[in-house]
């Protein structure tokens, strides 16, 4: 029972820490006359991925590479199957052209890049490895994506409202600094609690670190995206509902795995490759739903299909 309480406390610290880090850093940037748009594209966007990043780095140093990989792949699966599924069931999602032609295909590219870099299994049947050089390649892709996003912003295709930074509040320098330091501290401590308690639960349940990372840890670190997308869907803000998770998936692979494997190479088990292939299939399926027909939307029925696939995948995981 204690491990469940510690795990819950870890998620609270993780999500709260990310929120305070974003607010404090955004406030400092505002005082330095950085525009809301730039704040949204950098601090807010990266801040929403801070929980996954904290867990991954700590899991890597703790020797739980399976949890680190599972956290990213599981978050991507949860984002595309559950969050988009729920959002579409709340209200059909209408998609703008750039999402269909660029951002979602870029997510497919991210998944394929991960398969290629960690795909030793396809060559010699041996478990793969994300090396430091692989991490640098992922970070290079991440910089290309950021460059594209800034070009879109320069053209006026992205507004501060799209990035969630239109109402950036400012605090005193002292308060802002304390929020940043407190947020970082909460992320580190919360991530440590999650890794250690999840590892204990994995042993108690007879499951691998990878499966725990794919399920409990991935769902917990994706809760901010779920809340954001569900609220956006209820308000009819389709672009925010899906753009939020598309951006998160790209950040997860290129930034989080890039940083994690650059710091410490990550062993990539054969089972993780199977999970990555499922995540790639989910991404391609969403792209198919988005591009079919003239409406360029994801319907409630398609949302239900995505949810059903996730349930089937969970059953497969628990019986693997």
C-alpha positions as CSV (number, residue, x, y, z in Angstrom):
1,X,0.0,0.0,0.0
2,X,2.9,2.3,0.9
3,X,4.3,2.1,-2.7
4,X,1.0,3.2,-4.2
5,X,0.9,6.2,-1.9
6,X,4.5,7.1,-2.8
7,X,3.8,6.7,-6.5
8,X,0.8,9.0,-6.2
9,X,2.8,11.5,-4.3
10,X,5.5,11.3,-7.0
11,X,3.0,12.1,-9.7
12,X,1.6,15.1,-7.7
13,X,5.1,16.5,-7.2
14,X,6.0,15.8,-10.8
15,X,3.0,17.6,-12.4
16,X,3.0,20.4,-9.8
17,X,6.7,20.9,-10.2
18,X,6.4,21.2,-14.0
19,X,3.6,23.7,-13.6
20,X,5.6,25.9,-11.2
21,X,8.7,25.6,-13.3
22,X,6.8,26.8,-16.4
23,X,5.1,29.7,-14.5
24,X,8.3,30.8,-12.9
25,X,10.4,30.6,-16.1
26,X,7.7,32.3,-18.1
27,X,7.5,35.1,-15.6
28,X,11.3,35.7,-15.8
29,X,11.1,35.6,-19.6
30,X,8.3,38.1,-19.6
31,X,10.3,40.4,-17.4
32,X,13.1,40.2,-20.0
33,X,10.6,41.3,-22.7
34,X,10.4,37.9,-24.4
35,X,7.1,37.6,-26.4
36,X,4.2,35.4,-25.3
37,X,4.7,33.4,-28.6
38,X,8.3,32.6,-28.0
39,X,7.5,31.7,-24.3
40,X,4.8,29.3,-25.5
41,X,7.0,27.8,-28.2
42,X,9.9,27.1,-25.8
43,X,9.2,27.2,-22.1
44,X,5.6,26.1,-22.1
45,X,6.2,23.4,-24.8
46,X,9.2,22.0,-23.2
47,X,7.7,22.3,-19.7
48,X,4.8,20.1,-20.6
49,X,7.3,17.3,-21.4
50,X,9.3,17.9,-18.2
51,X,7.6,15.1,-16.2
52,X,8.6,12.5,-18.8
53,X,12.1,14.0,-19.0
54,X,12.6,13.9,-15.2
55,X,11.4,10.3,-15.0
56,X,13.6,9.2,-18.0
57,X,16.8,10.7,-16.7
58,X,16.3,9.3,-13.2
59,X,15.3,5.9,-14.5
60,X,18.4,5.8,-16.7
61,X,20.7,6.6,-13.8
62,X,18.8,4.0,-11.7
63,X,19.5,1.3,-14.3
64,X,15.9,1.1,-15.3
65,X,16.3,1.6,-19.1
66,X,13.2,-0.4,-19.7
67,X,11.1,2.1,-17.7
68,X,12.7,5.0,-19.6
69,X,11.9,3.6,-23.0
70,X,8.5,2.4,-21.8
71,X,7.6,5.8,-20.4
72,X,8.2,7.5,-23.8
73,X,6.6,4.8,-26.0
74,X,3.7,4.4,-23.6
75,X,3.1,8.1,-23.4
76,X,3.0,8.3,-27.2
77,X,0.5,5.4,-27.3
78,X,-1.6,7.0,-24.6
79,X,-1.5,10.3,-26.4
80,X,-2.6,9.1,-29.8
81,X,-5.0,6.3,-28.8
82,X,-6.6,7.5,-25.6
83,X,-6.3,11.3,-25.6
84,X,-7.2,11.8,-29.2
85,X,-9.8,9.0,-28.9
86,X,-11.5,10.7,-25.9
87,X,-11.2,14.2,-27.5
88,X,-12.8,12.9,-30.7
89,X,-15.6,11.2,-28.7
90,X,-16.3,14.4,-26.9
91,X,-16.5,16.4,-30.1
92,X,-15.2,15.4,-33.6
93,X,-11.8,17.0,-34.2
94,X,-11.4,19.2,-37.3
95,X,-7.8,19.5,-38.4
96,X,-5.9,22.3,-40.0
97,X,-3.8,21.7,-43.1
98,X,-0.4,22.0,-41.4
99,X,-1.3,19.3,-38.9
100,X,-2.3,16.9,-41.6
101,X,0.5,17.6,-44.0
102,X,3.4,18.3,-41.7
103,X,3.1,17.8,-37.9
104,X,1.4,14.3,-37.9
105,X,3.8,13.0,-40.7
106,X,6.6,14.4,-38.6
107,X,5.4,12.3,-35.7
108,X,5.5,9.2,-38.0
109,X,9.1,10.3,-39.0
110,X,10.0,10.4,-35.3
111,X,8.7,6.9,-34.7
112,X,10.5,5.6,-37.8
113,X,13.7,7.3,-36.7
114,X,13.5,5.6,-33.4
115,X,12.9,2.2,-35.0
116,X,15.9,2.7,-37.4
117,X,18.3,3.9,-34.7
118,X,17.4,1.1,-32.2
119,X,16.7,-1.5,-34.8
120,X,19.7,-3.9,-34.2
121,X,17.0,-6.6,-33.7
122,X,16.1,-6.4,-37.3
123,X,19.7,-6.9,-38.4
124,X,21.1,-9.6,-36.1
125,X,18.3,-10.5,-33.7
126,X,20.1,-8.9,-30.8
127,X,18.6,-6.3,-28.4
128,X,19.1,-2.8,-29.7
129,X,20.8,0.2,-28.0
130,X,20.2,3.9,-28.2
131,X,23.8,5.2,-28.1
132,X,25.1,8.7,-27.4
133,X,25.5,9.2,-31.2
134,X,21.9,8.1,-31.7
135,X,20.8,10.6,-29.0
136,X,22.6,13.4,-30.9
137,X,20.8,12.4,-34.1
138,X,17.5,12.6,-32.3
139,X,18.4,16.0,-30.9
140,X,19.3,17.1,-34.4
141,X,15.8,16.1,-35.6
142,X,14.4,18.0,-32.7
143,X,16.3,21.2,-33.7
144,X,14.9,20.8,-37.2
145,X,11.4,20.6,-35.8
146,X,11.9,23.6,-33.6
147,X,13.2,25.5,-36.6
148,X,10.0,24.6,-38.5
149,X,7.8,25.7,-35.6
150,X,9.6,29.1,-35.4
151,X,9.1,29.6,-39.2
152,X,5.4,28.9,-38.8
153,X,5.3,31.4,-36.0
154,X,7.1,34.0,-38.1
155,X,4.6,33.5,-40.9
156,X,1.7,34.1,-38.4
157,X,0.4,30.5,-38.6
158,X,0.9,30.1,-34.9
159,X,-0.5,32.5,-32.3
160,X,0.2,32.8,-28.5
161,X,-3.2,31.3,-27.9
162,X,-2.1,28.2,-29.7
163,X,0.9,27.7,-27.4
164,X,-1.0,28.3,-24.2
165,X,1.1,31.4,-23.3
166,X,-1.4,34.1,-24.0
167,X,-2.1,34.9,-20.3
168,X,1.5,34.7,-18.9
169,X,1.5,36.1,-15.4
170,X,4.5,38.0,-14.0
171,X,5.8,37.6,-10.4
172,X,8.6,39.3,-8.6
173,X,12.1,38.2,-9.4
174,X,12.4,36.5,-6.1
175,X,9.1,34.6,-6.3
176,X,9.8,33.7,-10.0
177,X,13.2,32.3,-9.0
178,X,11.8,30.3,-6.1
179,X,9.1,28.9,-8.4
180,X,11.8,27.7,-10.9
181,X,14.0,26.2,-8.2
182,X,11.1,24.7,-6.4
183,X,9.7,23.3,-9.6
184,X,13.0,21.7,-10.5
185,X,13.3,20.3,-7.0
186,X,9.8,18.8,-7.2
187,X,10.5,17.3,-10.6
188,X,13.7,15.6,-9.4
189,X,12.2,14.4,-6.1
190,X,8.9,13.4,-7.6
191,X,10.6,11.6,-10.5
192,X,12.8,9.7,-8.0
193,X,9.8,8.6,-6.0
194,X,8.1,7.4,-9.1
195,X,11.0,5.4,-10.4
196,X,11.7,3.7,-7.0
197,X,8.1,2.9,-6.2
198,X,7.3,1.8,-9.7
199,X,10.3,-0.5,-9.6
200,X,9.1,-2.0,-6.4
201,X,5.6,-2.5,-7.8
202,X,7.0,-4.2,-10.9
203,X,8.8,-6.7,-8.7
204,X,5.7,-7.3,-6.5
205,X,3.5,-7.8,-9.6
206,X,6.0,-9.9,-11.4
207,X,6.2,-7.4,-14.3
208,X,9.1,-5.9,-16.1
209,X,10.2,-2.3,-15.7
210,X,9.2,-1.8,-19.3
211,X,5.6,-2.8,-18.8
212,X,5.3,-0.5,-15.7
213,X,6.8,2.3,-17.7
214,X,4.3,1.6,-20.6
215,X,1.3,1.7,-18.3
216,X,1.3,3.4,-14.9
217,X,4.2,5.7,-15.4
218,X,3.3,6.7,-19.0
219,X,-0.4,7.4,-18.1
220,X,0.6,9.4,-15.0
221,X,3.1,11.6,-16.9
222,X,0.5,12.1,-19.7
223,X,-2.2,13.4,-17.4
224,X,-1.5,17.1,-18.1
225,X,-1.9,16.5,-21.9
226,X,-5.1,14.6,-21.2
227,X,-6.6,17.5,-19.2
228,X,-5.5,20.1,-21.7
229,X,-6.9,18.2,-24.7
230,X,-10.2,17.2,-23.1
231,X,-10.9,20.8,-22.0
232,X,-9.9,22.1,-25.5
233,X,-12.2,19.5,-27.1
234,X,-15.2,20.5,-24.9
235,X,-14.6,24.2,-25.9
236,X,-14.4,23.3,-29.6
237,X,-10.7,24.1,-29.9
238,X,-9.8,21.2,-32.1
239,X,-6.3,22.4,-33.1
240,X,-5.2,22.7,-29.5
241,X,-6.8,19.3,-28.6
242,X,-4.7,17.4,-31.2
243,X,-1.8,19.8,-31.6
244,X,-1.0,19.4,-27.9
245,X,-0.5,15.6,-28.2
246,X,1.2,15.7,-31.6
247,X,3.8,18.1,-30.3
248,X,4.2,16.1,-27.1
249,X,4.9,12.9,-29.1
250,X,7.6,14.6,-31.2
251,X,9.1,16.1,-28.1
252,X,9.0,12.7,-26.3
253,X,11.1,10.9,-29.0
254,X,13.4,13.6,-30.3
255,X,14.0,15.6,-27.1
256,X,13.5,13.3,-24.2
257,X,15.0,10.1,-25.7
258,X,17.6,12.3,-27.3
259,X,18.7,13.9,-24.0
260,X,18.4,10.6,-22.1
261,X,20.5,8.5,-24.4
262,X,23.1,11.3,-24.8
263,X,23.5,11.4,-21.1
264,X,23.6,7.6,-20.7
265,X,23.1,5.0,-23.5
266,X,19.8,3.1,-23.3
267,X,19.5,-0.6,-23.9
268,X,16.5,-1.2,-26.2
269,X,14.9,-4.6,-25.6
270,X,13.2,-6.6,-28.3
271,X,9.8,-6.1,-26.5
272,X,10.3,-2.4,-26.6
273,X,10.7,-2.6,-30.4
274,X,7.4,-4.4,-30.6
275,X,5.8,-1.6,-28.5
276,X,7.4,1.0,-30.7
277,X,5.9,-0.7,-33.8
278,X,2.5,-0.5,-32.2
279,X,3.0,3.2,-31.4
280,X,4.0,3.8,-35.1
281,X,0.9,1.9,-36.3
282,X,-1.3,4.1,-34.0
283,X,0.4,7.3,-35.4
284,X,-0.2,6.1,-39.0
285,X,-3.8,5.2,-38.2
286,X,-4.5,8.7,-36.9
287,X,-2.9,10.2,-40.0
288,X,-5.1,8.0,-42.1
289,X,-8.3,9.1,-40.2
290,X,-7.2,12.7,-40.6
291,X,-6.6,12.6,-44.3
292,X,-9.5,10.5,-45.5
293,X,-12.5,12.2,-47.1
294,X,-13.2,15.8,-47.6
295,X,-14.0,16.7,-44.0
296,X,-10.4,16.3,-42.7
297,X,-11.6,15.4,-39.2
298,X,-11.5,12.6,-36.7
299,X,-15.1,11.4,-35.9
300,X,-16.6,10.0,-32.7
301,X,-16.6,6.5,-34.2
302,X,-12.9,6.8,-35.1
303,X,-12.2,8.0,-31.6
304,X,-13.9,5.0,-30.2
305,X,-11.8,2.8,-32.5
306,X,-8.6,4.4,-31.1
307,X,-9.8,3.7,-27.6
308,X,-10.7,0.1,-28.4
309,X,-7.2,-0.5,-29.8
310,X,-5.6,0.8,-26.6
311,X,-7.7,-1.5,-24.5
312,X,-6.7,-4.5,-26.7
313,X,-3.1,-3.4,-26.4
314,X,-3.3,-3.3,-22.6
315,X,-4.7,-6.8,-22.6
316,X,-1.8,-7.9,-24.8
317,X,0.7,-6.2,-22.4
318,X,-0.7,-7.9,-19.3
319,X,-0.6,-11.3,-21.0
320,X,2.8,-10.9,-22.6
